[in-house]
Amino acid sequence: MPSDTHAQASAPLRRPSLVIVGAGPRGTGLIERIAANAPELYDGSGLDIHLVDPHAPGAGRIWRQAQSPLLWMNSHAEDVTMFTDETVDMAGPVRPGPTLHEWAGIDGTTFADRQLQGGYLRWVHEQAVAALPPSVRVHHHPRRALRVSGPREGRQQVWLEGRPRPLLADLVVLALGHLDAELDDEQRALAAYAADHDLVHLPPDFTADSDLSALTPGSDVLVRGFGLAFVDLMVLLTEGRGGRYEGDTYVPSGREPVLYVGSRRGVPYHSKIGYDWTGERPPLPRFFGPAEVDELLARPTGFDFRRDVWPLVEKELGFAHYHRLFTVHGERTTMSWVDFEEKYAVGDPADVRALVEAAVPDPADRLDLDALDRPLEGVRYGSFEELQEGLRGYVERDLSRRHDPAYSQDLSVFLGLLSVYGQLIRLGGTGPWWHGFFSYLASGPPGPRLRQLQALSRAGVVKFLGADVSVAARDGVFRATSATLPGFGVEARALVEARLPEPTVGRARDALLRELHEDGAAETPDGLLRVDPGDGRILDRAGRPHPRRFALGPFTDGRTPGAFTRPRTGGPAFRQNDATARAALDFLASLAGRVNAPLRVPSNLRAGGGWSRSSSRP
């Protein structure tokens, strides 16, 4: 039997290798940044990049082209880009490219369908791969990654479903995107009750993946959740079943169920804004920027989001709002912007409230974040019919305002939200409330979808339940009640939880993340994977960054508003991709002296064969 020395000497030469688990927009964005930074940081001595994802590179699972063409993006095509610009705060070079509308040759205000977006993402992936140095090869493995093993200071082993031997990697980046999750205690109890009583229970899920066939025509269905997952559900159960719109009227096919929808807030996410920005942008950040984040991070006892961070966020968003109001709609104010800003900057919350009341006569022009967050707080209706009329009126007012440039301070607040999110990423672990609030205010459905909701409500296909909806399972059915209509309840034999699963590490169905968790990877109190905010390295429970493992995406405490964003808004995800790409290239470049060293194959992997470094086939 040959000695270890002889086995190493006769082993094949190896090239550095990087495994990216997840080939959707985040994985594609990372490859684009590797290509952009390689001329500066990598000497071209060869590199193998392995993409591991059962779905096609570029689109991944969420944006795959094999889904209903009825499902849309929730952003205008001109507001979707995968390319950096000079507003992105990063060390790497800017590599501009087309937005979705420029690439597709469609009107910029179009809400493109997800199939088209999948095509755009596939093209971006192909362009990113083509821009890599000639010595860098990319291999796609259409399988699931099951676990990552290996010593902190040595090569990592990425085990794939259905393969007896792992991929060996000098570095591993997890870019997993949205995750499925095991049911929490409440959902398990509801699912068990449904199984025992022959009911239908659809837990949180990506709606395009849900089997909706059990929701039968004409049946009553309780729906808990009023965000984008609900909008997809609404579309698939109406137009997706043959219904159609004639102007503002919905013509049913007869195959629709009746959807009783409610949530914590009781209202749909705010409509996307339907006009373009003009004039000067608010000078952000102003009250919540790098200096404030540095001070929070330096506190030896840490910080509390509500007590220490939220007041800064609130003042920043207020500044964005009033800067636009005073400088563009000054006829609706009673003092100059210079005077207002001076007093606003030094005022405490009580001072600011008094200042706003004196300087902004119309309450509709004032920014009230609490009222925005809970519009039905304290609102009560006397009958179910009054509730339907009241909610239709609310949606109509929201649509009108979000499409009226006379209220362009709302768009300024949107820009403020993006600025704030870019700062919050450095803090990490700010809790789930902020992400939900951001999505509700800044990432709602296209206006036409809310027009359709109105038509469905008038047709009796969608019925509103109100706020603080609770669901009980008893007497052989599900029963929903809400605070908005005291004493009223709706019973049904079907319940849909219209929301994405919470991206918690401990309950992830993804075996790889569960293994990392059991192996000591740290998580935040709300269950997100902890990463180094500087470059995305995974942290252990002692706070140490893993030298060879990185993670990017919504399952981490470095989560961003999205893997792609609108042009010229700083793109926090682009900044993260650039930092991770540069850290990875720096590390791989440090291996240059060993690029042609023999491959040291772990002894437990030498026998039996079955592993090929360069294969792109399953």
Summary of the structure (lengths in Angstrom):
residues: 618
radius of gyration: 26.0
end to end distance: 31.8
largest distance: 91.0
contacts: 2031
relative contact order: 0.17
helix: 39%
strand: 16%
